[in-house]
Amino acid sequence: MSDQPPAEVMEFARNYKCGHCSGDTMELVRGDGNLWHGYFRHDDGCPVQVGAVSSIPDSFRALPPGYEGAP
């Protein structure tokens, strides 16, 4: 088992940009069940950070092209 995330996870992390601030990927860590989790930095007062708006659109835009389920 590699200590590095799969290529798709790395590409997602590189592609993620918040649509409301200059936030981007801060770190990737492997959690329980060997699932990779991305932690994202957002500017103070960002509506995504405070939960006023969803990060789902930004996440969909970050999916690698051709990724199964990608729009």
URQUISUL-V594907 format. One line per field, one symbol per residue. ss: DSSP state (H for helix, E for strand, L for the rest). psi: psi as a letter, one per 20 degrees, with the letter a starting at -180 (. if undefined). Layout:
BEGIN
ss=???
psi=???
END
This chain:
BEGIN
ss=LLLLLLHHHHHHHHHLELLLLLLEEEEEEELHHHLEEEEEELLLLLLLLLLLLLLHHHHHHHLLLLLLLLL
psi=pqiqqqhhgggghhhpppiiajqapgqpqpaqjkpppppppqqpiphghijhqqjgghghhipqpippiq.
END
